[in-house]
Amino acid sequence: MTLRDWAESTASDIRRRGIRGGGSEAFYQLQLGFYRRYYNARFRGNEESIFDREWDVMVVLDACRCDLIESVESEYGFLTGNGRFRSRGTHSKEWMRRNFVPEYRNVLSELAYVTGNIWTDEYVDPNGLAALDEVWRYAWDEQNGTVLPRSITERAVSVAREAEPERLLVHYMQPHAPSVPDPIGEGMNRPEMGGKWRAAPYLIRDGEASKERVMGSYRENLRYVLDEVELLLNNVDGEKVVITADHGEAFGEYGVYEHPFGMPFDMLRTVPWYVTSATDSRSLVPTLQPSTEQGDRREKLRALGYV
């Protein structure tokens, strides 16, 4: 963001939210700008690409914090030995932009990517992959304002069985807000929000929910997607399966909320790295098939707190 962009954004926020609200947002954006400069000066280039390591299947949990997945790992037998990993992004678009690069064209050409994340539209070239299944285009859930994990599981199983790719990358949206099992007002189609489009961590900043309440909702959303990961692992084959995240999530640490791009902090930059295996038991019979895109992309981004 340039100084001119910041000034224009500030003026718009003040008109919309008043001097207090707009001024607070302006200060927050300046703070993030400082953190980005610090990160670029001190740490950029020290991270590892997901394609630098060997794996057959990778499961990406969007916005998954290490400490919170570790707090529930005893509930899931496949979550053992978290090695952790230093991600190339603290936002999905940064993660994609810095992983899906020409340096890895040979690996990418053998990769099938099944994703619920909307940023593939801008940052992933389908012509460079063996297959790209953008589930968010045709299986968006209007009621919850996200892509439900069962849709991702079904399409991943279908792609694995039908295409038999060398590598399979499966990108779930959860535990990223909105929380499906324990919603607290964030996301689209929530009339109680009064037209405000915010992901859950901003409820903490704005004094509308406690940190404990938001983190509890996040944890339930994490359990919700891990149940689907367990189903996936019983319906694909993979000698080396990695369960990781594109980035973490901030709940007010260092004055940061959600997951802005270009941040230096561990709660956003350091992600899980569990290694397990998978065997296809054929217990799941997928029924979801790709179809024409449903809904407006901008509304989908709003539902996830990006617009």
N, C-alpha and C positions, 0 to 999 in steps of 0.2 A: 504494500500500500504506500503510495507516494504521499507527500505532505498535502498536495492538492486533493487527493482522494479522501484523506483523513478529514480535511476541512469541510468538504462537501458532505461527507457522511455525518459529521458532527452537526452541521446545520440541519440536515434532514432529521436526525434524531431529536434535536431540540424542538423542531416544529411538531414532531409526532409525540414526544414524551415530556416536553417541558424542559426548562433549564436544568433542573436537578437530575432528571433521568438522562437527558442527553449529555449533560456534562460528565456524569458518572461513566457513561459508555465511552465518551471521548478519552477519559483518563485510562480506562481499561485497555482501549486499543493502543494508546501510547505505551502502556506497560508491556503489552504483548510485542510491540515493535522493538522495545529494548531487549526483551528476551531473545527475539529472533536474531538480532545483531550479535548478541553474546554467543548464541549457539553457532552461528556461521563463522564467527571469529575463532572459537575455541574447540568445537567438537565436530563440525561437519566433515564427513569423510572417515570417521572412526567407526561407522556402523557396518554391518554385514548384510549382504543381499540374501534373500531366502534361496536364491539359486546358486549360492556358493556352497551349499550343503547338499548331501545326498538324501533323497526321500522318494518314495513312490506315490504316496498320497499325503497331501497337506490339508488340514482343516484350519481355516482362519475364523476365529471368533472376533467379531468387530468390536473394538473398544474394550478389550478384556484386560483388566488389571491383574497383575501377578498376585498381590496379597489377597484379593477376593476369590480368585479361583483356587488358591492354596487353602483358603478357609473351608472349601467344600470338597477338596480333592479326596478326602477319606470316604466320601459317598460314592465315588466312581472308581472302579477297579482299574480302568485304563489310564488314570491320571497318576502316574508314578514317575519319580525322578525328574522333577522340573529343572532343566538345565538353564533356563532363561536365555534371552536373546536380545541384542541391541538393534532395534528396528530402524530402518531408513526413513521412517515417517512418524509424525504424531497426528496425522490426519490421513484419511484413506486416499485422497488424491495425491498427497505427497508420497505416500507409500507406493502407490501405483507408478507415479512418475519416475521414481528413483529405482524401482525394481524391474519394471518392464522396459528395458533399455536395449539398444542394439548389441551391447556387449554379450547378452545372453540369447541371441537370436537362435542359436542351435538348440538350446534347451527349450525355448519358447515354442519352437516349431513342433515339438513333441508333447506339448502341454495342452490338456483340456481344462478349461476354467469354467466352473459352474458358480455363478455369483448372484447374490441378492443386492450387491452394492451398486448404486446408480452411477458412481464416478467412472465405471468402465466405459461409459458413453464417450468420455473425453480423453481418457488416459490409457486405454488399452486398444491396440490395433488388432482387430479380429483376423486380419490377413496374415499376421505373424504367428498365430497359434494353430495347433491342430484342430481345436474347437473352442468356441466361446458361446456359452449358454447363459444369456442375460435374463435370468428368471424374473428379475424385477420388472421387466417389460410386460409380461403377460400374467403374472401371478401376484400382483400387488393386492394386499388386503386393505380395502378402504376403511373398514371398521376400526382396525387397529393402527392404520397408518404406517405399515411396514410390510416386509416380506416374511411370511411365517416360515419357521424352520422346516416344517414338514415338506413344503414345496421344494426347498433346497435339497433335502434328503432324497426325495423321489427323483428329482432330475439328476442328481449326482449318481445315484444307483443306476439309472437308465443309461447315462453316458458311459459309466464304467463298464457295464455289461455289453453295450452295443458297439462302442468305439474302441474299447480296450487300449486306452492311451498309455504311453510310456510313463507319463506323470499326470496325476489328477489333483487339481487345486479346487477346494470346496470352500466357498466364502459365505458363511452365515452372517446375518445382520445382528443377531443378538450376541452379547448382552447390551449392545447399543440401544439407547432409548428410541422409541417408547417401550416400556415394559408391558409385555402381553399379559402375563399372569397377575401382575400387581400394578396396574396403571395408577399414576398419581397426577394426571392432568396434562402431561406433556403430549405433544404430537397432534396430528390432525383429527378432525371430527370430535374434538373435545369442546363442547359449547361453553363449559365452565371457564375456559381460558379467555373468553371474550375477544377472540381474534388474535391473541398473542401467540406467536409460534416459537416455542422454546423447548429445548431438550431439558430433561429433569435436573441436571446440575445447576442450571440457572435459577431454579426455584430456591435453592439454598442462598445464592447471592442476593436474590430479591426478597429474602425473608419470608417466603411462602411455604417452606417446608424445611424441616431439620435435616442436617447431614445424615443422621442415623436413619431417618425415614427414607431418604433418597437412596442411600446405600442398601437398605433392606429391599427396596423395590428392584434395584439393580441385581442384587444377589438372587432374587427369585427368577429374574429374567435369565440369569446365567444358568441356574439349574434347569430351567425350561429348555434351553438350547443344548445343554449337555445330555439331557435325555435323548435328544435327537441324534447327537453325535454317537451315542451308544448304539442306536438303531443303525446308523450308517456303518459303523465298524462291523456289524454283523451281516452286512449286505454288500460289501465290496471286498476285493482282495488287495492286500498290501503288506509286503514284508516289512517295510519301514514306513510307519504312518506318524506324521508330526501333527501335534495340536498346538497351535500358536495363535497370535493375534497380529493385526496390522499396527495397532497402537493401543495405549492404555486409556484411562479416563481420569480427569481431575475433578475433585470435589471441593475445591477452594484452596488447595495447597499452593503457596506462593501467590495467592490471589488469582489463580487460574481456574477456569471452569470448563468442563467438557473436554475438547481435544483440539485446540488451535494448532495450525501447522507451525513447524519450525521451532518447537520448544526443546530446551535442553534437559528437562527434568525426568528423573527415573520413572515416576508413576505414569508417564506418557511414553517414554522412549524404550524402557525395558519391558519386554513382553514374555509370556510363558513359552516354554519349548519342551513339551512332553513328547516322548517317543514311545510308540506302541506298535501293534500290528493289527491286521484285520483279515477276516475270512468270510467269504460270501456264503451264508447259510440258505440263501434264497427265501428267507422268511418274509420279505417285503416284496409285494407285487405293485410296482409304480403304476399309477393311472394318469398322472399329470403329463400333458403334452404341450409343447410350445405352440403359441398362437399369436395373433396380432397384438401389438402393444395396447395395453389398457390404461387409461388415465393420463393425466398431464404430468410431464417430468418435473416441472417447477413445483407443482403441488406435492409431489413425492419428496422433493428436497425440503420443502417447508415442513413436512411431517417429521422429518428427521432433524429439524432444527438448523438447516443450512441456509435458509433464505429469510 
